[in-house]
């Protein structure tokens, strides 16, 4: 399953590294310079993205309605229609993209 961890802070970096160790096809979305041992890093989701699972790792307190609108617009660029956006940790229900 092609998986993207969106957010390269401590939690996202840890999740990406552990999933990579478990042989998951993982990429980490990081704005700016970030390097996790052997984990491919992408700077944006584009028209060629085809992630089946997107894990957003950000504390819920950082999301305003405007932030969530921008995030959903960015995630919508992913071309795999069946991608899941598990957002329970961010205090909203999971969304099918």
MOPAC internal coordinates of N, CA, C and O (Angstrom, degrees):
PM7 1SCF
backbone

  N    0.0000 0     0.00 0     0.00 0    0    0    0
  C    1.4520 1     0.00 0     0.00 0    1    0    0
  C    1.5317 1   107.33 1     0.00 0    2    1    0
  O    1.2310 1   120.43 1   -57.71 1    3    2    1
  N    1.3095 1   116.79 1   122.29 1    3    2    1
  C    1.4611 1   121.07 1   179.28 1    5    3    2
  C    1.5293 1   108.59 1   -76.84 1    6    5    3
  O    1.2310 1   121.29 1   -60.63 1    7    6    5
  N    1.3338 1   115.13 1   119.37 1    7    6    5
  C    1.4567 1   121.54 1  -170.87 1    9    7    6
  C    1.5207 1   111.15 1  -123.52 1   10    9    7
  O    1.2310 1   120.99 1   -37.91 1   11   10    9
  N    1.3230 1   115.71 1   142.09 1   11   10    9
  C    1.4598 1   122.46 1   175.77 1   13   11   10
  C    1.5183 1   109.10 1  -120.61 1   14   13   11
  O    1.2310 1   120.79 1   -48.96 1   15   14   13
  N    1.3231 1   116.09 1   131.04 1   15   14   13
  C    1.4643 1   120.86 1   169.64 1   17   15   14
  C    1.5226 1   105.67 1  -100.00 1   18   17   15
  O    1.2310 1   120.75 1   -63.46 1   19   18   17
  N    1.3146 1   116.18 1   116.54 1   19   18   17
  C    1.4695 1   122.85 1  -178.28 1   21   19   18
  C    1.5198 1   107.60 1   -94.25 1   22   21   19
  O    1.2310 1   120.57 1   -72.89 1   23   22   21
  N    1.3159 1   116.51 1   107.11 1   23   22   21
  C    1.4579 1   121.29 1  -179.26 1   25   23   22
  C    1.5152 1   110.65 1   120.68 1   26   25   23
  O    1.2310 1   120.86 1   -63.04 1   27   26   25
  N    1.3269 1   115.95 1   116.96 1   27   26   25
  C    1.4656 1   120.68 1  -173.81 1   29   27   26
  C    1.5270 1   112.57 1  -108.02 1   30   29   27
  O    1.2310 1   120.83 1  -150.24 1   31   30   29
  N    1.3093 1   116.03 1    29.76 1   31   30   29
  C    1.4551 1   119.25 1   173.63 1   33   31   30
  C    1.5232 1   109.03 1   -75.30 1   34   33   31
  O    1.2310 1   120.12 1    12.95 1   35   34   33
  N    1.3158 1   117.37 1  -167.05 1   35   34   33
  C    1.4694 1   120.09 1  -178.08 1   37   35   34
  C    1.5347 1   113.25 1   -57.46 1   38   37   35
  O    1.2310 1   119.77 1   135.09 1   39   38   37
  N    1.3337 1   118.05 1   -44.91 1   39   38   37
  C    1.4647 1   120.55 1  -177.86 1   41   39   38
  C    1.5205 1   111.48 1   -68.83 1   42   41   39
  O    1.2310 1   119.91 1   133.12 1   43   42   41
  N    1.3312 1   117.78 1   -46.88 1   43   42   41
  C    1.4563 1   120.95 1  -179.99 1   45   43   42
  C    1.5157 1   112.61 1   -63.57 1   46   45   43
  O    1.2310 1   120.62 1   138.04 1   47   46   45
  N    1.3162 1   116.41 1   -41.96 1   47   46   45
  C    1.4633 1   120.86 1   178.67 1   49   47   46
  C    1.5281 1   110.81 1   -63.09 1   50   49   47
  O    1.2310 1   120.52 1   137.32 1   51   50   49
  N    1.3176 1   116.61 1   -42.68 1   51   50   49
  C    1.4641 1   121.48 1   179.05 1   53   51   50
  C    1.5325 1   110.56 1   -64.35 1   54   53   51
  O    1.2310 1   120.81 1   133.11 1   55   54   53
  N    1.3311 1   116.06 1   -46.89 1   55   54   53
  C    1.4733 1   120.15 1   179.30 1   57   55   54
  C    1.5209 1   110.86 1   -59.75 1   58   57   55
  O    1.2310 1   120.32 1   133.31 1   59   58   57
  N    1.3304 1   116.98 1   -46.69 1   59   58   57
  C    1.4594 1   120.98 1  -179.38 1   61   59   58
  C    1.5243 1   111.45 1   -60.98 1   62   61   59
  O    1.2310 1   120.44 1   136.56 1   63   62   61
  N    1.3334 1   116.77 1   -43.44 1   63   62   61
  C    1.4652 1   120.45 1  -179.95 1   65   63   62
  C    1.5291 1   111.01 1   -64.07 1   66   65   63
  O    1.2310 1   120.03 1   136.03 1   67   66   65
  N    1.3178 1   117.54 1   -43.97 1   67   66   65
  C    1.4654 1   121.03 1  -179.25 1   69   67   66
  C    1.5288 1   111.37 1   -67.13 1   70   69   67
  O    1.2310 1   120.08 1   139.60 1   71   70   69
  N    1.3314 1   117.45 1   -40.40 1   71   70   69
  C    1.4598 1   120.26 1   177.72 1   73   71   70
  C    1.5231 1   110.62 1   -65.74 1   74   73   71
  O    1.2310 1   120.35 1   141.92 1   75   74   73
  N    1.3230 1   116.94 1   -38.08 1   75   74   73
  C    1.4620 1   120.66 1   176.64 1   77   75   74
  C    1.5276 1   110.26 1   -62.81 1   78   77   75
  O    1.2310 1   120.08 1   136.50 1   79   78   77
  N    1.3249 1   117.46 1   -43.50 1   79   78   77
  C    1.4681 1   121.56 1   177.47 1   81   79   78
  C    1.5264 1   111.11 1   -59.44 1   82   81   79
  O    1.2310 1   120.34 1   149.75 1   83   82   81
  N    1.3318 1   116.96 1   -30.25 1   83   82   81
  C    1.4624 1   121.98 1  -179.92 1   85   83   82
  C    1.5317 1   111.80 1   -87.89 1   86   85   83
  O    1.2310 1   120.63 1  -168.51 1   87   86   85
  N    1.3270 1   116.40 1    11.49 1   87   86   85
  C    1.4712 1   123.52 1   177.18 1   89   87   86
  C    1.5198 1   113.91 1    67.47 1   90   89   87
  O    1.2310 1   120.09 1  -152.95 1   91   90   89
  N    1.3222 1   117.43 1    27.05 1   91   90   89
  C    1.4607 1   121.64 1   173.52 1   93   91   90
  C    1.5236 1   108.44 1   -78.99 1   94   93   91
  O    1.2310 1   120.33 1   -38.75 1   95   94   93
  N    1.3297 1   116.97 1   141.25 1   95   94   93
  C    1.4689 1   122.04 1   175.47 1   97   95   94
  C    1.5287 1   106.71 1   -74.28 1   98   97   95
  O    1.2310 1   120.64 1   -87.30 1   99   98   97
  N    1.3252 1   116.38 1    92.70 1   99   98   97
  C    1.4626 1   122.42 1  -169.01 1  101   99   98
  C    1.5192 1   111.38 1  -117.86 1  102  101   99
  O    1.2310 1   121.07 1   -35.39 1  103  102  101
  N    1.3252 1   115.55 1   144.61 1  103  102  101
  C    1.4617 1   122.97 1   168.80 1  105  103  102
  C    1.5187 1   106.77 1  -131.49 1  106  105  103
  O    1.2310 1   121.08 1   -25.18 1  107  106  105
  N    1.3254 1   115.53 1   154.82 1  107  106  105
  C    1.4619 1   122.20 1   179.62 1  109  107  106
  C    1.5187 1   108.23 1  -118.71 1  110  109  107
  O    1.2310 1   120.06 1   -54.38 1  111  110  109
  N    1.3331 1   117.49 1   125.62 1  111  110  109
  C    1.4528 1   120.98 1   176.47 1  113  111  110
  C    1.5202 1   108.07 1   -89.74 1  114  113  111
  O    1.2310 1   121.50 1   -60.42 1  115  114  113
  N    1.3273 1   114.74 1   119.58 1  115  114  113
  C    1.4617 1   120.72 1  -178.06 1  117  115  114
  C    1.5123 1   108.85 1  -136.34 1  118  117  115
  O    1.2310 1   120.60 1   -54.64 1  119  118  117
  N    1.3017 1   116.46 1   125.36 1  119  118  117
  C    1.4619 1   121.39 1   174.27 1  121  119  118
  C    1.5271 1   106.70 1   -86.59 1  122  121  119
  O    1.2310 1   120.44 1   -56.76 1  123  122  121
  N    1.3161 1   116.77 1   123.24 1  123  122  121
  C    1.4551 1   120.00 1  -176.56 1  125  123  122
  C    1.5094 1   110.09 1    89.30 1  126  125  123
  O    1.2310 1   120.57 1     7.58 1  127  126  125
  N    1.3024 1   116.52 1  -172.42 1  127  126  125
  C    1.4529 1   120.33 1  -175.92 1  129  127  126
  C    1.5189 1   111.63 1   -79.37 1  130  129  127
  O    1.2310 1   121.79 1   -51.41 1  131  130  129
  N    1.2983 1   114.18 1   128.59 1  131  130  129
  C    1.4588 1   121.89 1   177.28 1  133  131  130
  C    1.5145 1   106.39 1  -156.77 1  134  133  131
  O    1.2310 1   119.41 1   -42.22 1  135  134  133
  N    1.2833 1   118.73 1   137.78 1  135  134  133
  C    1.4494 1   121.34 1  -179.24 1  137  135  134
  C    1.5205 1   108.76 1  -140.15 1  138  137  135
  O    1.2310 1   121.08 1   -55.33 1  139  138  137
  N    1.3107 1   115.55 1   124.67 1  139  138  137
  C    1.4479 1   122.70 1   175.84 1  141  139  138
  C    1.5227 1   105.98 1  -118.43 1  142  141  139
  O    1.2310 1   120.42 1   -48.36 1  143  142  141
  N    1.2971 1   116.81 1   131.64 1  143  142  141
  C    1.4598 1   122.42 1  -175.01 1  145  143  142
  C    1.5309 1   112.24 1   -48.16 1  146  145  143
  O    1.2310 1   120.26 1   -66.17 1  147  146  145
  N    1.3122 1   117.11 1   113.83 1  147  146  145
  C    1.4704 1   125.70 1   174.82 1  149  147  146
  C    1.5297 1   114.92 1    68.16 1  150  149  147
  O    1.2310 1   118.90 1  -173.67 1  151  150  149
  N    1.3054 1   119.71 1     6.33 1  151  150  149
  C    1.4581 1   121.51 1   178.61 1  153  151  150
  C    1.5241 1   108.34 1   -98.57 1  154  153  151
  O    1.2310 1   119.83 1   -58.27 1  155  154  153
  N    1.3385 1   117.93 1   121.73 1  155  154  153
  C    1.4596 1   119.43 1   177.97 1  157  155  154
  C    1.5334 1   110.81 1   -62.34 1  158  157  155
  O    1.2310 1   120.91 1   -43.24 1  159  158  157
  N    1.3195 1   115.86 1   136.76 1  159  158  157
  C    1.4651 1   121.68 1   179.65 1  161  159  158
  C    1.5212 1   108.70 1  -112.47 1  162  161  159
  O    1.2310 1   120.63 1   -48.27 1  163  162  161
  N    1.3302 1   116.40 1   131.73 1  163  162  161
  C    1.4633 1   122.46 1   173.54 1  165  163  162
  C    1.5194 1   107.55 1  -115.55 1  166  165  163
  O    1.2310 1   120.73 1   -29.31 1  167  166  165
  N    1.3301 1   116.22 1   150.69 1  167  166  165
  C    1.4652 1   120.11 1  -179.23 1  169  167  166
  C    1.5208 1   112.94 1   -98.29 1  170  169  167
  O    1.2310 1   120.53 1   166.83 1  171  170  169
  N    1.3353 1   116.59 1   -13.17 1  171  170  169
  C    1.4612 1   119.43 1   178.57 1  173  171  170
  C    1.5151 1   110.23 1  -161.26 1  174  173  171
  O    1.2310 1   121.53 1   -19.11 1  175  174  173
  N    1.3118 1   114.69 1   160.89 1  175  174  173
  C    1.4589 1   121.29 1   171.39 1  177  175  174
  C    1.5184 1   105.09 1   -92.11 1  178  177  175
  O    1.2310 1   120.75 1   -52.08 1  179  178  177
  N    1.3311 1   116.18 1   127.92 1  179  178  177
  C    1.4637 1   118.48 1  -179.36 1  181  179  178
  C    1.5251 1   110.13 1  -127.95 1  182  181  179
  O    1.2310 1   120.80 1     7.16 1  183  182  181
  N    1.3243 1   116.08 1  -172.84 1  183  182  181
  C    1.4639 1   121.25 1  -175.83 1  185  183  182
  C    1.5282 1   112.70 1   -64.30 1  186  185  183
  O    1.2310 1   119.63 1   161.99 1  187  186  185
  N    1.3201 1   118.30 1   -18.01 1  187  186  185
  C    1.4605 1   121.38 1   178.64 1  189  187  186
  C    1.5232 1   113.15 1   -91.77 1  190  189  187
  O    1.2310 1   120.01 1   176.97 1  191  190  189
  N    1.3133 1   117.59 1    -3.03 1  191  190  189
  C    1.4632 1   121.19 1  -179.28 1  193  191  190
  C    1.5216 1   110.18 1   -71.59 1  194  193  191
  O    1.2310 1   120.70 1   -41.49 1  195  194  193
  N    1.3135 1   116.26 1   138.51 1  195  194  193
  C    1.4630 1   120.82 1   179.37 1  197  195  194
  C    1.5269 1   109.30 1  -142.61 1  198  197  195
  O    1.2310 1   120.50 1  -121.09 1  199  198  197
  N    1.3156 1   116.65 1    58.91 1  199  198  197
  C    1.4552 1   121.05 1  -179.60 1  201  199  198
  C    1.5183 1   109.90 1   -83.73 1  202  201  199
  O    1.2310 1   120.74 1   -43.87 1  203  202  201
  N    1.3315 1   116.20 1   136.13 1  203  202  201
  C    1.4592 1   121.04 1   178.47 1  205  203  202
  C    1.5232 1   112.01 1   -88.07 1  206  205  203
  O    1.2310 1   121.14 1   156.22 1  207  206  205
  N    1.3261 1   115.42 1   -23.78 1  207  206  205
  C    1.4603 1   120.97 1   178.10 1  209  207  206
  C    1.5158 1   108.10 1  -138.58 1  210  209  207
  O    1.2310 1   120.61 1   -49.52 1  211  210  209
  N    1.3205 1   116.45 1   130.48 1  211  210  209
  C    1.4573 1   122.24 1   176.15 1  213  211  210
  C    1.5208 1   107.42 1  -120.89 1  214  213  211
  O    1.2310 1   121.34 1   -58.27 1  215  214  213
  N    1.3235 1   115.05 1   121.73 1  215  214  213
  C    1.4657 1   121.15 1   179.57 1  217  215  214
  C    1.5222 1   107.55 1  -107.88 1  218  217  215
  O    1.2310 1   120.47 1   -63.56 1  219  218  217
  N    1.3189 1   116.71 1   116.44 1  219  218  217
  C    1.4596 1   121.67 1   179.42 1  221  219  218
  C    1.5206 1   107.91 1   -94.53 1  222  221  219
  O    1.2310 1   121.07 1   -57.93 1  223  222  221
  N    1.3323 1   115.55 1   122.07 1  223  222  221
  C    1.4613 1   120.19 1  -179.12 1  225  223  222
  C    1.5214 1   108.86 1  -116.86 1  226  225  223
  O    1.2310 1   121.43 1   -82.77 1  227  226  225
  N    1.2855 1   114.87 1    97.23 1  227  226  225
  C    1.4651 1   121.53 1   177.32 1  229  227  226
  C    1.5160 1   107.07 1  -154.45 1  230  229  227
  O    1.2310 1   120.31 1   -36.55 1  231  230  229
  N    1.3190 1   117.02 1   143.45 1  231  230  229
  C    1.4672 1   118.46 1   177.82 1  233  231  230
  C    1.5251 1   110.80 1   -65.75 1  234  233  231
  O    1.2310 1   120.59 1   -38.93 1  235  234  233
  N    1.3214 1   116.49 1   141.07 1  235  234  233
  C    1.4689 1   120.04 1  -174.65 1  237  235  234
  C    1.5220 1   113.06 1   -62.39 1  238  237  235
  O    1.2310 1   119.56 1   156.56 1  239  238  237
  N    1.3131 1   118.44 1   -23.44 1  239  238  237
  C    1.4574 1   119.38 1  -177.22 1  241  239  238
  C    1.5269 1   113.26 1   -70.91 1  242  241  239
  O    1.2310 1   119.45 1   165.74 1  243  242  241
  N    1.3230 1   118.66 1   -14.26 1  243  242  241
  C    1.4662 1   118.66 1  -179.22 1  245  243  242
  C    1.5238 1   112.62 1   -84.86 1  246  245  243
  O    1.2310 1   119.88 1   167.78 1  247  246  245
  N    1.3343 1   117.84 1   -12.22 1  247  246  245
  C    1.4535 1   120.51 1  -175.09 1  249  247  246
  C    1.5223 1   112.55 1   -89.91 1  250  249  247
  O    1.2310 1   121.18 1   -64.36 1  251  250  249
  N    1.3191 1   115.35 1   115.64 1  251  250  249
  C    1.4626 1   121.24 1   166.61 1  253  251  250
  C    1.5199 1   105.97 1   -95.93 1  254  253  251
  O    1.2310 1   119.82 1    -6.03 1  255  254  253
  N    1.3210 1   117.96 1   173.97 1  255  254  253
  C    1.4626 1   120.11 1   176.49 1  257  255  254
  C    1.5123 1   111.00 1   -58.93 1  258  257  255
  O    1.2310 1   119.92 1   141.85 1  259  258  257
  N    1.3393 1   117.75 1   -38.15 1  259  258  257
  C    1.4591 1   121.51 1   178.84 1  261  259  258
  C    1.5258 1   110.93 1   -65.97 1  262  261  259
  O    1.2310 1   120.34 1   138.14 1  263  262  261
  N    1.3358 1   116.95 1   -41.86 1  263  262  261
  C    1.4673 1   120.74 1   177.62 1  265  263  262
  C    1.5258 1   110.76 1   -61.18 1  266  265  263
  O    1.2310 1   120.28 1   136.16 1  267  266  265
  N    1.3219 1   117.06 1   -43.84 1  267  266  265
  C    1.4576 1   120.82 1  -179.19 1  269  267  266
  C    1.5287 1   110.83 1   -65.86 1  270  269  267
  O    1.2310 1   120.07 1   141.10 1  271  270  269
  N    1.3286 1   117.48 1   -38.90 1  271  270  269
  C    1.4636 1   120.88 1   177.03 1  273  271  270
  C    1.5234 1   110.51 1   -60.85 1  274  273  271
  O    1.2310 1   120.10 1   135.46 1  275  274  273
  N    1.3303 1   117.42 1   -44.54 1  275  274  273
  C    1.4743 1   121.62 1   178.47 1  277  275  274
  C    1.5270 1   110.83 1   -64.72 1  278  277  275
  O    1.2310 1   120.38 1   137.78 1  279  278  277
  N    1.3216 1   116.88 1   -42.22 1  279  278  277
  C    1.4556 1   120.85 1   179.90 1  281  279  278
  C    1.5236 1   110.74 1   -62.49 1  282  281  279
  O    1.2310 1   120.03 1   132.65 1  283  282  281
  N    1.3233 1   117.54 1   -47.35 1  283  282  281
  C    1.4624 1   120.50 1  -179.36 1  285  283  282
  C    1.5186 1   111.79 1   -63.96 1  286  285  283
  O    1.2310 1   120.16 1   143.22 1  287  286  285
  N    1.3432 1   117.30 1   -36.78 1  287  286  285
  C    1.4701 1   120.48 1   176.25 1  289  287  286
  C    1.5237 1   110.40 1   -63.91 1  290  289  287
  O    1.2310 1   120.46 1   139.91 1  291  290  289
  N    1.3222 1   116.73 1   -40.09 1  291  290  289
  C    1.4634 1   120.36 1   178.27 1  293  291  290
  C    1.5240 1   110.76 1   -66.07 1  294  293  291
  O    1.2310 1   120.14 1   135.43 1  295  294  293
  N    1.3163 1   117.35 1   -44.57 1  295  294  293
  C    1.4625 1   121.07 1  -179.79 1  297  295  294
  C    1.5198 1   111.97 1   -65.69 1  298  297  295
  O    1.2310 1   120.09 1   150.46 1  299  298  297
  N    1.3166 1   117.44 1   -29.54 1  299  298  297
  C    1.4627 1   121.59 1  -179.61 1  301  299  298
  C    1.5255 1   112.31 1   -66.08 1  302  301  299
  O    1.2310 1   119.67 1   163.00 1  303  302  301
  N    1.3260 1   118.24 1   -17.00 1  303  302  301
  C    1.4687 1   121.60 1   177.64 1  305  303  302
  C    1.5212 1   111.52 1   -70.35 1  306  305  303
  O    1.2310 1   119.95 1   161.43 1  307  306  305
  N    1.3143 1   117.69 1   -18.57 1  307  306  305
  C    1.4601 1   121.89 1   178.21 1  309  307  306
  C    1.5179 1   108.51 1   -64.59 1  310  309  307
  O    1.2310 1   119.78 1   -52.16 1  311  310  309
  N    1.3445 1   118.03 1   127.84 1  311  310  309
  C    1.4596 1   120.12 1  -172.12 1  313  311  310
  C    1.5195 1   115.05 1   -85.74 1  314  313  311
  O    1.2310 1   119.15 1   175.98 1  315  314  313
  N    1.3068 1   119.24 1    -4.02 1  315  314  313
  C    1.4546 1   120.60 1   179.30 1  317  315  314
  C    1.5222 1   109.20 1   -84.97 1  318  317  315
  O    1.2310 1   121.08 1   -67.20 1  319  318  317
  N    1.3005 1   115.54 1   112.80 1  319  318  317
  C    1.4707 1   120.71 1  -174.48 1  321  319  318
  C    1.5177 1   113.06 1   -63.51 1  322  321  319
  O    1.2310 1   119.71 1   155.27 1  323  322  321
  N    1.3272 1   118.16 1   -24.73 1  323  322  321
  C    1.4588 1   119.91 1  -175.39 1  325  323  322
  C    1.5258 1   113.41 1   -95.67 1  326  325  323
  O    1.2310 1   119.79 1  -167.77 1  327  326  325
  N    1.3124 1   118.01 1    12.23 1  327  326  325
  C    1.4702 1   119.86 1  -178.40 1  329  327  326
  C    1.5263 1   110.55 1   -61.70 1  330  329  327
  O    1.2310 1   120.98 1   -36.05 1  331  330  329
  N    1.3224 1   115.74 1   143.95 1  331  330  329
  C    1.4638 1   121.96 1   177.34 1  333  331  330
  C    1.5096 1   108.74 1  -108.29 1  334  333  331
  O    1.2310 1   120.98 1   -36.93 1  335  334  333
  N    1.2893 1   115.74 1   143.07 1  335  334  333
  C    1.4582 1   122.46 1   178.08 1  337  335  334
  C    1.5155 1   106.32 1  -118.26 1  338  337  335
  O    1.2310 1   119.78 1   -89.43 1  339  338  337
  N    1.3437 1   118.03 1    90.57 1  339  338  337
  C    1.4657 1   119.42 1  -177.88 1  341  339  338
  C    1.5293 1   110.07 1   -77.86 1  342  341  339
  O    1.2310 1   120.64 1   -71.70 1  343  342  341
  N    1.3090 1   116.39 1   108.30 1  343  342  341
  C    1.4614 1   120.10 1  -172.80 1  345  343  342
  C    1.5183 1   113.23 1  -119.29 1  346  345  343
  O    1.2310 1   120.40 1  -165.11 1  347  346  345
  N    1.3014 1   116.84 1    14.89 1  347  346  345
  C    1.4668 1   120.21 1  -177.77 1  349  347  346
  C    1.5290 1   111.71 1   -53.53 1  350  349  347
  O    1.2310 1   120.32 1   142.18 1  351  350  349
  N    1.3309 1   116.99 1   -37.82 1  351  350  349
  C    1.4599 1   120.86 1   179.93 1  353  351  350
  C    1.5282 1   111.52 1   -64.20 1  354  353  351
  O    1.2310 1   120.17 1   155.80 1  355  354  353
  N    1.3274 1   117.28 1   -24.20 1  355  354  353
  C    1.4499 1   121.34 1  -179.81 1  357  355  354
  C    1.5206 1   112.01 1   -93.27 1  358  357  355
  O    1.2310 1   120.65 1  -164.05 1  359  358  357
  N    1.3163 1   116.36 1    15.95 1  359  358  357
  C    1.4553 1   122.54 1   173.40 1  361  359  358
  C    1.5232 1   113.45 1    69.97 1  362  361  359
  O    1.2310 1   120.13 1  -153.81 1  363  362  361
  N    1.3440 1   117.36 1    26.19 1  363  362  361
  C    1.4436 1   120.76 1   172.07 1  365  363  362
  C    1.5280 1   107.03 1  -132.86 1  366  365  363
  O    1.2310 1   120.48 1   -16.21 1  367  366  365
  N    1.2863 1   116.69 1   163.79 1  367  366  365
  C    1.4620 1   120.48 1  -179.87 1  369  367  366
  C    1.5281 1   109.76 1   -74.23 1  370  369  367
  O    1.2310 1   120.50 1   -24.92 1  371  370  369
  N    1.3197 1   116.64 1   155.08 1  371  370  369
  C    1.4595 1   120.67 1   175.88 1  373  371  370
  C    1.5157 1   109.57 1   -64.41 1  374  373  371
  O    1.2310 1   121.46 1   -35.28 1  375  374  373
  N    1.3271 1   114.82 1   144.72 1  375  374  373
  C    1.4556 1   121.12 1  -177.84 1  377  375  374
  C    1.5097 1   110.55 1  -116.44 1  378  377  375
  O    1.2310 1   120.09 1   -38.86 1  379  378  377
  N    1.3080 1   117.43 1   141.14 1  379  378  377
  C    1.4555 1   120.43 1   168.62 1  381  379  378
  C    1.5003 1   107.33 1   -87.94 1  382  381  379
  O    1.2310 1   120.51 1   -47.96 1  383  382  381
  N    1.3235 1   116.62 1   132.04 1  383  382  381
  C    1.4657 1   121.18 1  -179.70 1  385  383  382
  C    1.5176 1   107.99 1  -103.71 1  386  385  383
  O    1.2310 1   120.10 1   180.00 1  387  386  385

